[in-house]
Amino acid sequence: MPTLYAPGATPAAVTPRAFAVLEPGTSAALLTRIRAVLADGRGLGGVIEALTGAYGASLTAIPAFAVALAEGDGVRVAVRGDFAFDVDATVSERVSGAGVTTWTERVIPGVLRVALTTSESAAPAEFAIADGIVLTGRIEWDAAPAGASAPAGASAAAGASSAAGGAPAEAAPGPRRREVAAAATPTATASGLIDSNSVPSVVDAETLLPLDSALAPLAPAVAPLPPAGPVPAGEDELPTGFDDVWGATVIRSADGAEARPESDRAPAVAPAPAGDHDGATISLAQARALREAAGGTGGAASVLPIDSTPAPLAPPRPPAPGRVRVSTGQVLPLDRTIVIGRRPRSTRVSGTDLPHLVAVDSPQQDISRSHVELRVEGESIVATDLRTTNGTTLLRPGADPVRLHPGEGTVVIPGDVLDLGDGITVAIEGLS
């Protein structure tokens, strides 16, 4: 969902699926917190929670704001104060917060584009932003899901203009134009179906494969044909008709095998079949012959693998340098990453090392879904506040309480206690 903006003086926090605009002069810390709330998927409720946490619970103290975020098949917009949204949808409309005591909130289906203009006169939105914080005077957000088409009214207007001999009219001036190469576009018939003759095909194209590819065609292993002449006794079976292509495919009788000369008999161990990928693959009969030739005294027997135990899937886990004790009574070793919160989840999983996820209750909603992460780096234990709303406090005996910086790791030692809020604490303990 691309977003374009024009430079201005109004601060905005933007993520791929949402953006929020606040009054000029808003602190950088609050903007960072709101961007993290939107990225975490906490929606409008998380934004209101961050605003009331910064300005107090009174609604009159909350500054003007505008929020737009994708929700299901539509877009939820909320606006307070002098901001206004122009929404291009199945039924386009303008959503304003002017003259409203609290804020105006709507869920609009079939949204293609959301534009927000501020009181300052801004140039056209031409700068792209995917995720971050900017100062802007106008934002245009392409909120249409992949494969969505223009509203029916816009399509009808475009068709009418085309029928009149003019260029198709656009329903609304979009931030960009998308052009598709005509050579790659199938031709549509009058009935609206795609003409299959205009679709490029690779049936007649030449497909090239490397010579060492497993899919490269190999010449069939053709057995040498016997010399022309009368068929020996005991071999008067009819030929298949394809022996000259695939070799003899009829199983011959074993009668009279002892009478055949030794030179005419097949060798006990056949050579490696044609097409062997490395020339070192042997058949079961060859393996038995090698084992019998070795006689159990070494030699060729040493070529055969003895230990067939597969290698371990992952290296052994290093010993835990300590453990954590949650005030709820849970004790976990620090043998892997631990994430604690109301509904914790982890986005950093390496190999088979799955993290411990510890869920705790938070009646007052002081604790975020994923609040704090504890992990081992070398011989150190590192605690990271996961950009929470209310923060994490480090309590160390003999020192003043310290608030962890959001998103930055802090080394903790046995005896430290992390206060998450709502009466939940996490104590760091050593193993001894």
N, C-alpha and C positions, 0 to 999 in steps of 0.2 A: 504494500500500500504506500506508494511514493507520496512525499509531502514537499510542497514548495512554499517558500516564504520570501517576503520582502523585508529588508532591514528597517528597523524602527527603534522605538524606545520601550516597547511593552515586552516584558519577559514571558517566555513560553517554554514549557517542558514538553518534548516530543519523543514518542516511541513509535515503533512500526505500526501499532494498532490503536493508538490513542494520542491525544495531546491536550494540554491544559494551559490556559493563558491567565495571568494574574495582573494586578495593578502595577504600574511602574513603581519602583522603589522596593519591591519585595526582596527579602533577604535571599542570598545565594543558598543558605542552608535549607530554607523551606522549599525552594525550587528543586534542589537535589533530592529532598525527601519525597516530594510529589512525583518526580520522575521515577524514583525507585518504586513507589506505590503503584504507578501505572504499569511499569515493567513487570511487577510481581503479579499483575492480574487482579488486584484488589478492588478495582472499579471505582465508581463514584463514591461509594461509602468510605473507601480508604482515603480519597482526596479530602472529603469533609472531615474525617478524623484528623488528618494532618493539619487542616486549617484551624479546627477548634483547639488542637493541641498547641498551636502557635499563638492564637489570638484569644483563647478563652472559649467557654461553652456558649456564651451569649451570641445569638445569631446577628445581632446588630453590629457586633465587633468584627464580623467576618468581612474581608474586603470583597470587591467585585471580582468575579472569576468567570471563566467559560471552559467547559470540559466537553470533549467529544471522544467517544470510544466505541469500538466495534463490539457488538453484543449479539450473538447468534447470527441471524440473517439480516439484522438491521444495525442501526447506529443509535446509541443513547447520547443525547445532548442535554447539557444543563448550563444555564447562564444566569448570572446575577449582575445587576448594575447596568452600565451603559454598553456592554458588549452585545453583539447580535450575530447569529449564524444565518447564512444563506445556504439552504440545503437543496441540492439537486436530487430528486428522487422520483418515484412513480407519480407522486403528487408533490411538486416542489413547494417550499414554504420558507418563511423567515421566522426564526425563533429569537426573541429578544427578551432581555431581563429588565428593561426599563419599566419603572413604576411598580415593580413586584417587591413585596416585603422580604420574602425569603429568596427563592430562585425559581426559575422556570425549567421544568424537566420534561423531556419527551423521548419516546422510543419510536424511531421512524424506520419503517421497512423499505427495502428496495433502494437504498441510498447509493448514488454514484459519486457524488462529490460534495464536500463540505467546505465552505469558505467562511472565514471570519475576518472582519475588518474592524479596526480600532478607530478611535476618534481622530487620530492623526492621519494626514493625507499620505498614503504610501504609494510607492511605485508598484508596477506589476510584480507578482510573486514569481521570481525566476531562479532563486537559489534552492537547491535540493538539500534536504536533511533527513536522515533516517532515524537517528537516535541522539538526543542531546538537549542542550539548553541554549536558546538564542534570544536576542532582542529583535522584535519584529513589529511591523505595522500592518501586515496582512499574512494570512496563512490559507493555503488551499490544499486540501487533503483528498486524494483520490481514494475514496472508500469503497469503490466497486469491487466485489470479489472477482476472482479469475473467471473468465467466461461470461460475465454479465453483459447484457446488451443495454442500449440506450432506452429511455422510457418510450412508451408507445406514442405519446404525443410528439416527441422529437423525431421518431422514425417517420410518422405521417407527414410532418412538415418537410422533412428531407425529401420524401418521395414526391410531394406536390411540387417542390421546387425543381426537381429533376425532370418531371413530366413537362414542365413549362419551358424546358430548354435551358435553364440556368443551373448554376452549381448547387449541390445539395446544401441546405441551410443547416447550421449546427444548432442544437437545442440550447446550448450555453457555451460560451467561449472557454474551452478547456485550457489547462496549463501547458499542454504539449500535444503534438500530433504524432500518430503512429502510422507508418507507411510500410506496406508489405510488398515485396518484389512481385511484379506481375507474373514473372516466369514460374514462380512457385505456387501460384494461386490456381486451384482447379476452376474450370469454366462451369457456370451454372446454366442449366437449361431454362426454358420458359416456364416449366412446371415447378421450378424451384429446386430440382434435384441436381446433383453434381454429375456432369458428364464424365464417365469413367475413362473415356478415350483421352481426356486432357490431363489425367493424373499421371505424373512421371512414374516410370516403371524401371526396375532393375533386372527384369527377367532376362533381357538380351545382353545385359552388361557382362563383362568378363570379371569373374571373381578370382582374385589372386590370393594364394596362401603360401606362406613360407615353406621351404622344403622340409624343415624339421617339425612342421605343425602336425599335431595328432589328427587333424582333419584332412591333411593333404592326401590325395589318392596315391596308393601304393600299387606298383605293378604286381599282379597276382603271381604267387609262387607256382610256376608251371613245372610239373614233373617232366623229365625227358621222356619223349615218346619211344616205345619199343620199336626196333627196326621192323620194316615191312617184311612180311613172310607168313608162313603158316603158323597158326596158333599152337603152342606146345600142348601136349596132353594135360588134361586137368584144368585147362584155362580156355575152354570153349564157350564161356559165357558171352552173351551178346554185349557189345559195347553200348555205352549210354548215349553216344552221339555228341557229347560235349567234352570227351577226354582230351581233345586237342586244345581246349581252352583252359579247363580247370584241372587237368590231370586226371588220373584214374580215380573214379568215385565209387566203383563197385567193390565191395568187400570180397576178396578172393577166398576160396576154400583152403583150409589148412592141410587137406589131404595131399600127400606127395611132397610136403615141405622138406622132409628129411632127405628125399631123393635129389633135391636140387643142389647144384654145386655151392660150395661155401662162398664163392665169389659173387653168386647171384643173390645171396641173402642180404637183407637190410642190416645195417650195423646195429649193435645193441643200443648205442646212444646216438640219437639223431642230432644233426647240427642244429644250432639255434634257428628258429623259424625266421623267414624273411619279414622285415618290418619291425624287428625288435628295436625298442627305442634306444637302448644303450649297448646292445651286444653282450650284456652280462647276465641276462635273464636265462635261467635254466629250467628244464621241465622236471616233473616229479621223478621220471625214470632216470634222468641224468643225476639228480641228487642222490638217488639210491645207489647208482653205479659208483659215484664218487665215494660214498660212505663205505661200500663194500671194498673198493680198491684201497682205501686208507687202512682198513682192518683195525680201526680203533687205536692206532699207534701214532697218530699225529699226521703229518704230511698234508694230504689234500683235505683231510677232515678239519684242519685248522682254518680252511677257507670258509667253511660253513658257519653261519652265525649260531652262537650258543645261547646268549642271553637275549631273549626277545621281549623283555619287559619294557613297555613304552616309557618315554621320558615323562616326568611330571608336567601337568598342565601349567603350573605356576610355581615360582620359587617359594621356598618355605617362608612363612610369615615371621618377621623379626620379633623378638620378645618385647612385650609392652613395657615402656619405661614408667608407667604409673597407671592410675585409674581415676575415675570421677565418681563422686557420690552425690546424687540429686536429692534434694530435700524431701522428695516424695518417697524415698527409700530405695531407689534403683541404684545399683552399683555396676559400672561397666569398665572393663579393662580398656586401656588406650592402645589396643593392638590394631586399630583402624580408625578412620575418621568418625567422629560423633557429631550429629546435628540435633539440636534440641529446639523445640518450639511447639506451638499449638497444633500444627499439622505439618511436621517437618518433611522436607524433601531435599534431595541432593542432586546437583547438576554436574558434579565432578566425580565421575566413577572411572577408575583406571583398572583395566584387566578384570580380574576376578575379585578385586578388593571392594566389596560392597560395604557402605557405611552403616553404622548404627544410627537408627532414627528413633529418637526419644520424644514422645508426645506428652505434654503436660497441660493441665487445666489452667485457664486464665479467665476467671469470671469477669474481671474488669477490662479484659482485652488489652492489658498492658503488654503482653507477650505477643510477638509477631508469629506468623505461621512457621517460618524458619528463622529462629532468633539468633542463635549463636552456634558457631562451629568450632570444634576442638580437634586438632590433628597433630601428628608427630612429624617433625622435620629433623632428621638426624637424631640427636640426643635431646632435643628441645621439644616442649609442648607449646603449641601456638593456639591462641584463642582469637576468633574473629567475629566481631559483631556484623551480622548480615544485613546491614543498612536498615536497621529496625526503626520504628517510629519513636519509641520511648527509650531506646538505648540500653546498654549493658554497663554495669558498674563493677570495677575490680576492687575488691577489698583485700588488702595485704596487711598482716599484722605489723604494727609500728609505722604505718604510712597512711597518708590521707587517701580517701576513696578517689579513684580515677575512673573517668568515663572513657570507655573504649572508643577509638575513632572508627566510624563506620567504614567497613570494607577493608580495613588494614589489620594485619596480624599483630598480636601482642604476645610476647613470651610470658608464660605463667609457670610457677614453680609449686611444688607441694606445699600446702598450707594456705594457698590463695583461695579466695571464694569469689565466684561470679554471681552478682545479683541481677536477675532477669526481670524482676518486678512481680507484683501479685503474690508475694511471699515465696517465690521459687528461687532457690539458690543452688549453685553447683560448686562443690568443694573438690579441689585437686589434691590427690593423695599419692604418696609414693608406695612402692610395693613392699618396702622393708617395714 
